[in-house]
Amino acid sequence: MLYSTNNPALVSQFSDVPKRVGREGTPAGTAGATVEVPGAGTVIQFSDVSKSYAIYAAPTDRLKELCTLNRVSYHRDFWALRDVSFNIRRGETFCIIGENGSGKSTLLQIVAGILQPTTGTAATNGRVAALLELGSGFNPEFTGRENVYLNAAILGLSTAEIDSRYGDIEAFAEIGDFINQPVKTYSSGMTVRLAFSVAIHVDPDVLLVDEALAVGDIYFRQRCMRKVHELRSRGVTILFVSHAIGDVKAIGDRAMWLDNGRIREIGETELVVAKYLAFMGAKDSQFLGLGRKELTGAQPLAATKAPELVTGIPNIDHRYGDARAEIVGVQATDPDGRPVHLLEPGSKIVLRISARAKEPILNPNIGFMLRNHLGVDFAGTNTLREGHQLPEMWPGDTTTVDFHITLPELYPAAFSFSPAIADGNLTAYTMCDWIDNALTLQMGHGEGQIYGYLHLPCRVEVNSRLRGQTEASHER
């Protein structure tokens, strides 16, 4: 689970030699072409990196190929990565998302130096600590303590340095007396605890995390995420691979979406995640067989018009859907219809969303998602969730939905509303139109301090008796 590409104890005598990486055309028997490591501002640099694996139809085909001295090929190439190029700056948190099998783990293993590219160049500058496949890098016969010393030594720490940090490593892992037991007796969660604890206490320049934290309990995951934020503040470069989109949006400075080994999108985390979720939503709809359904009745002679139609979308960060219906306007007002420009804790607002059908919509569902300033989905609802079944919509029909909301006492920050219209039910639907962060408003200050994200309405009593307990005591 822990790997290093920069061990001073082993390579100090070669400290002036640049890192060697794979490159197309490298002569047989060499480790790869020599490429200078990135400059001071760039920690990781990929240039047209591709990685292929030989796939054999039968085990004997591998032997046949060897017998011909590789002059006859009995395999097909599977390209896990194709022409991948990107740079990661020092201190940046770079997140990688994508479906299973898209090449994320292969990319991280190239960064860690475990794999070499088939073509292209890859360079990493600094000590790399990696949390990759569960249990990798740990000797199952060794105790946890022995594995700590082994892995920390591989990562370049001297025995004296490990001795000085061992207490912190053991305390963060919180596996108790199991630290002196063989790792083969550990649960998956205990293995991750110890591995993560070692990785963060060896002062890495680059930390790679490949979905390893998914097996941890919620308490340990929260501690890990706090540690990740601490490492970010110290300027550690972090490559984070996860299917937990909320974590990606919370910590990512930039994100990259891999699809079948190729870069599909790279850029700001919010935009890349939005496009990825849109793609996955469309794929899920296709899998469920949801498509364009014809309405059974005859189309009315005249389109149904909303009595009041909101027009105007203040902002569009990203927009996706099949365009069979569209959001035409979104607005926040007070209960009397006056526009709201500041969200006051405890106040009542009306979020108005207007939509227009371009094609028949059998089961329209209009809703919104509220996001905080980090881009994390904070809360949301829709007409079906609130018990309102909207009538079918024909081309040209418009409708306006008013969501009457009592705002909780939230921490002062910017919050955005993302309106949407879909066709289907709560579990199986096709997205027609989704607009990311269409309306952003600032939350004002409340009377007291906010601990966490919001203040729960609360009434305090001291040394009181609850009615049920009092009645029960009288009955006795």
N, C-alpha and C positions, 0 to 999 in steps of 0.2 A: 504493500500500500504506500510505502514511502520510498521515493527515489531521489537521486541527486545527479545533477550534471556538472557540479563544480565542487570537487573534494580537494581542498588545499593539501590535506595530508598525503594524497596520492599523486597529485599533479603539480606540486609546487615547483618542482624542477623544470616543468614545462610551462611556466606561467606566461611566458612571452609568445607561446604558440597559439594562434587563433583556433577557435573551435572548428572541428571538421564536420561537415554535413554532407548529406547525399546530393548528388547532382546528375542529371542525365549525361551519359557518355563517360561516366567514371570508369577507369580501367578495372578489369577483374582483379580481385585480390586486394584492392585498396579500400580504406574506410570511407572515402568520399573526397570530394573536392574541398580545398581549403577556402573558407570564406571568412572575411573579417566580421567580428561580432558587431551588432548595431552600435550607433553612436550613443552619446551620453543621454540623450533624451528618449531613445528607443530601447526597450528591453528585449522585445521579441519581434522578429522580422521574418515573415514568410514571403517567398517570391516564387510564384508559379509552382507550388508544391503539389505533387501528386503521389499517391501511394497505392500500389496494386498488390494483390495476393493471388497466388496460383491456386486455382480450383481444379481438382482432379475428379473425374467421374467415378473412378475406382482406385483403391489403394495401389493396385498393381501398375497403374499408369505412371505413378511417380518412379517406380523401379525401371519401367521401360524407358523413361526419359533419361534417367541416370545412365542406363546401359548404352544409350546412343551419344553419351557425353553432351547432352542437351542440343544435339544437332536436329533432333526431331521433337517437336512439341506435342505433348499429350495432355496439355492443360489449357484452360481458358483463364484469362486475366479478369479478376474482379477489382475494379477501381474504387477503393474506399474513399479516396480524395482525388479531386480533379482540379488542377489549376487554381489553387487556393493562394491568395495573396492578401496580406494585411500587415499592419504594424501596430504594436501596443506600446504606449508610452509608459515611462516610469511612474509608478504610483497610481496607475489607472486600474479600475475594476472593469474587466472585460468579460461579458457573459456570452455563452454560446448556447443556442437553443436549436431544437430540431427533433424530428421523429427518431424513434429507435432505428439504428442502422444507417443514420445519415452521415456518420464519420466523425462524430464529436470525440469519442474516446480515442480513436486513432490519432486525431490531431493533437490531443493532450499528450499522448505517448511520444509523439515526435518532439513536442516542446520539451518534455522531460528527458529526452535523449534515449529512451528505451527503443524506439524504432527510428530507422533512417528513411528519408523520402526516397521513392523510386526515381522521381525526377524533381527538379527544382532545388531551391536552397531554403534552409531553415536555420536561424541563428538565435541563440538565447544568451543573454548577458547576466551573470550573477548566479547565486545559489538558488536552486529550485527545490522546494519541498512539495511533494505531490501526494494527494489522497485519491488514488485511482481505484482499481478493482478491490473489492472487499477482501482483506486478508493478505493481499500481495505485499511482499517485502517483509513479512513476519515469518519467522521460523516457528511452526506450530509446536515443535518439541521444546523450544526455549520458553522460559518464564517471561512474564511481562517485563520484569526488571531487566532481564538479559536482552530482550528485544529493544528496550529503550536505549541501552548502551550501544548495541549493534547498529541500530538505525541512525542514532545521533552521530556515531563515528563515521558512518557512510556519508552523512551529510556534512562532514568536515569538522566536527567538534572534537577537541581533545578530551581525555579522560577527566582532567581537572574541570573543564567547562561543563561536562555532563554532570559531574558530581555537584557543582554549584547550582544546576538547574533541575536536578532530579526531584527535589522536593516539590517544586512548582508543577512539574510534569505529572507527578503522582497525585497531587491535590486537584489539578484540573480534571484528570481522567475520572476520579471518584469511583474506582472499581474495588476499593477496599483491599482485603487480604488476597484477592485474586491476582494482585500484581506479582505475587510470588508463586503463582501456579502456571503450568504450561498454557500457552495461548490456545492450544487445541481444545481446552476446556471452556473457552470463552464463548459467550453468545455473540451474535453479529454486532449488537449494539455496544458491547464491551470492547470489542476489537476496534470499532470506529472511535470510541472515546479515547483509547490509548493512542491510536494512530494520529488523531487530530491533535492531541495534547503534545506529542512529540513534534509534529510539524510546525506548530506555532511557537515553540520554545527554542527553535534552533536559529532564530533570526534569519528567515529566508528573505531573499530579494524578490522571489516569485513564488506564489502559493497557487497550486493547481488543485481544484476540488471538482471531482467528477461524481456527482450524485451520491457521494458516500454518506452525506448527512441524512439521507432519506430514511436510513434504517434506525436512526436515533430517536429517542423519545422527545416529546415536546419541550421538556425542561432543558435537556442537553442541547437541542437545536437552538433554543433561544440564547443559551450561553455562547454557542458557536457563532451565531449571527452577531452578537455583541462583540465578540472577539474579532470577527471579520471587519466590523466597523472600526475597531481600534487599530487593526493592521492597516486599514485604508488611511487613517489619520497619520500613521507613521510613515507613509509613502511606500508601503509594500505593494507590488503589482500582483493582482489577483485575477486568475482565470477561473471562472465559475461556470460549471455545466450543471444545469438542473431543469427538471420539468415543472418545478414549482415557480410558476410565472410571477406570483406575488413577491417571492424572494428576488427574482431577477430584476423586477421593476424597482424594488426597494434599494438595491445596492449597486446596480449596473450604471457605469458612466457611459459605456457603449455596449452594443450587443451585435451578434452576428448570427444569422439564421442559415444553417446548413441544410441542404436538401439533396439527397442522393449524392453526397460527396462534393457538391458544388456550393459556392456562396450564393444564396438567394437574395439576401439583404444584409447590409451592414451599415451601422450608423447609430443615431440616437436610440436609446433603449425603448422608449415609449413607442416610437414609430415602428421599429422592427418587430416588437412584440405584438402590436396591433395588426400588422400584416400577417404575422404567423398565426394569430388566433383566427383571423378572417379565413385564412386558407384551411385551417383545421376544421372550422365550422362548416365550410362548404364541403369539405371531404366527408364530414360526418353526415351531412344532409344527403349526400350522394349514396353513402353506405346504407342509410335508412330508407332509401328509395323515395325521398321527398323531392318533388319537382313541381312543375307547373301543373296545377289541377284546374280543370274547367268547372265553372259554376253550373249547377244543374238547371237553374231557372233562366228565364229570358232576361236580357239586359234591359233595365228601365230606359224609357225614352229620354229622360233627362237625368243628368248626373246629380247625385246628392251632395249638397254644399253645406259646409259647416257655417253656423250663424256668425261666428267670429273666427277669422283665420289669422294666425300669427305668421308673418313673413319676415324673413331675415335670420341669418345664421351668423352670429358674431365671429366665429372662428371655426376653421376646419383643419385639424392636425392630420387627420387621415379619415378616409371615407371608403366603405366597402359594402357589398351586398349585390344581389342580382338585379337591382334597379327596377323591379316590378312595381315598387312603391317607393316614395321618397319623403324624407323629412323636409318640409318647406320653411319651418320656423320654430324657434324655441325662445322662450322669454320667462323671466322670473318677475312676479308682481306681488304686491300685498293683496289681501282678500278683497280690496276695493278696486283692483285693477291697475294701481299705480306701479310703475316699474321700480324694482328693487335693485340698488347698486351695492349694498352692503348687507351681509347676512348677520343679523343680530341674534345672539343666543337666546333661545326660548321664544322667539317670535314665530309668527305664522306666515308662510309664503305660499304662493301658487306657482307651480312650474307648469307652463303651458307649452304643449307640443302639438304642432299641426302637421298633418301628413296628407299626401295625395297619391292615389293609385294610378299607375300607368297601365297595368294589366289586371285581370281579375285576381283578387285576394280572397281566398275562402275563409281563413281564420286569422284576421288581422290582430296583432298584439303589439301595442305601443308601450314603451317604457323608457327608463333612463338608468344610467349608472353614475353614482357620485364618487369622485376620486379626490384624494388629498394631494398635497403639493408634491409628494414623491411619486405620483402616478399610480398609487396602490388603490385598487377598487375598495371603496370604503362602505358603500351601501347602494342598494338599487331596488327597483320594483318595476312592475308593469301592470297592465290592465287585467290580465288573467290572474296574476298573483293577488290582486286586490278584489277578485271576484266579479269582474266586469267582462262579459263576452261581447266584443264589438261585432256589429253586423258585417256581413260580407261587403267587400268594396269592389265596385266596377271601375273601369278606366274613366278617369275624370272626377271620381268621387273624392271629396275632402272631408277630413274630420279633425277636430281639435279636442285633445284630452287635457283636462286640468287635474294635476296632482296637488292636493292640499296637504301641505307638510308643516308639522310643528318641529322646528329645528331644536335639536338637543344643544346642550352647552358644550361646544367643541373648542379645541385649542385654536388660537388665532393663526390662521394660515389661509392660503388660497385653495379653494375647492372648485372643481369643475364638474359640469353636467354633460354626459354623453348620451344624447337621445337616439332612439332606434325604433324601427318598425320591422316586425317579422311576420311570417305566415306559418301557423301551426299551433301546437300546444306548448306546455312548459317543458316537456322533455324531448319533443321531436318537432323541429321547426327549420324553416329556411329563412336566413337573414335577407331582408330586402334592402335595408339601408341602415347603416350605423355611422354616426359621426363622432369621432373622438374629440372630447374637450371642446364642445361647441360653445359652451357658456361658462366663463370663469368668474367667480365672485370671491371677495375677501370676507373671511369670518371675523367679526368684531370681537372685542374683549368683553368677557363677562365680569361679574362682580368679584369672583374669587379665582384662586389658582386652579389650573387644570392639571390633574395628575394622570398621565397617560394620554389617551386620545380624546376622551370626553368625560364630563361629569354626570354621574347618574343622579336623577332626582332622588333625594334622600331626606328622611326625617329622623332625627336622633332623639331617643329617650334614654334616660339613665335610671337604673334600679326600678324599672316599671314591671308590672305584671301583665302578661298577655291574657286576653279575655278567656281563651280556651282553657288555659291552665287554672285561672281563677275559678271558673265554673266547675272544673273537674275536682278541685280541692273541696268545694262546697258539697258536691255530691258524695264525697267520701265522708 
